[in-house]
Amino acid sequence: MESKRQQKFAGVIQQDLAAIFQREGMSFLPNTLVTITKVRVTPDLAIARVFLSFFNNTNTQQSLQTVKSHASEIRYKLGARIKDQVRVIPQLEFFVDDTNEYVERMDKIFDKISKEDRQKDEE
């Protein structure tokens, strides 16, 4: 369970990272919309785990590697934005948020089950 402090800090990081990706994300990921779906912060506020979702993109793993390769630059820009609010700028760890893919997969399964049930009822 995250403390209120962790949640508040995660919200600040999420908001500022969203602005960074919106303004400057096109430089290293052209034609891709990156959204920060979730940020989790360790209790000591030293590490921030950032969950990303990529839209208009075919290869999410390659996009994730591109973001990871620019992690120090992103951390620097984040530091410039939040330097007055925190003592230490957290290390950033990036992960793919596959919630949308999971939901789509589950919808397909439910549709398949529903079709099978209708076929059984018709017989």
Backbone hydrogen bonds, N-H to C=O, Kabsch-Sander energy under -0.5 kcal/mol:
donor,donor_aa,acceptor,acceptor_aa,energy
7,Q,3,S,-2.4
8,K,4,K,-2.7
9,F,5,R,-2.5
10,A,6,Q,-2.7
11,G,7,Q,-2.1
12,V,8,K,-2.0
13,I,9,F,-2.4
14,Q,10,A,-2.7
15,Q,11,G,-2.4
16,D,12,V,-2.3
17,L,13,I,-2.9
18,A,14,Q,-2.1
19,A,15,Q,-1.7
20,I,16,D,-2.1
21,F,17,L,-3.0
22,Q,18,A,-2.2
23,R,19,A,-2.3
24,E,20,I,-3.1
25,G,20,I,-0.5
25,G,21,F,-1.2
27,S,24,E,-1.1
28,F,25,G,-0.8
29,L,25,G,-2.0
32,T,29,L,-1.2
33,L,55,F,-2.0
34,V,32,T,-0.6
35,T,33,L,-0.5
35,T,53,S,-2.6
37,T,35,T,-0.9
37,T,51,F,-2.0
38,K,51,F,-1.2
40,R,49,R,-2.5
42,T,47,I,-2.2
45,L,42,T,-2.2
48,A,91,Q,-3.1
49,R,40,R,-3.6
49,R,47,I,-0.5
50,V,48,A,-0.7
50,V,93,E,-3.5
51,F,38,K,-3.0
51,F,49,R,-0.5
52,L,50,V,-0.6
52,L,95,F,-3.1
53,S,35,T,-2.4
55,F,33,L,-2.6
60,T,58,T,-0.6
63,S,59,N,-1.7
64,L,60,T,-2.6
65,Q,61,Q,-2.2
66,T,62,Q,-2.0
67,V,63,S,-2.3
68,K,64,L,-2.7
69,S,65,Q,-2.1
70,H,66,T,-1.1
70,H,67,V,-0.6
71,A,68,K,-1.3
74,I,70,H,-2.5
75,R,71,A,-2.7
76,Y,72,S,-2.1
77,K,73,E,-2.2
78,L,74,I,-2.4
79,G,75,R,-2.7
80,A,76,Y,-2.0
81,R,77,K,-1.1
82,I,78,L,-2.3
83,K,79,G,-1.1
85,Q,82,I,-1.7
86,V,82,I,-1.3
91,Q,46,A,-3.0
93,E,48,A,-2.7
93,E,91,Q,-0.5
95,F,50,V,-2.6
97,D,52,L,-3.6
98,D,96,V,-0.9
102,Y,98,D,-2.2
103,V,99,T,-2.6
104,E,100,N,-2.4
105,R,101,E,-2.4
106,M,102,Y,-2.5
107,D,103,V,-2.4
108,K,104,E,-2.2
109,I,105,R,-2.0
110,F,106,M,-2.6
111,D,107,D,-2.5
112,K,108,K,-2.4
113,I,109,I,-2.4
114,S,110,F,-2.5
115,K,111,D,-2.4
116,E,112,K,-2.1
117,D,113,I,-2.3
118,R,114,S,-2.1
119,Q,115,K,-2.2
120,K,116,E,-2.0
121,D,117,D,-2.1
122,E,118,R,-1.7
123,E,119,Q,-1.1
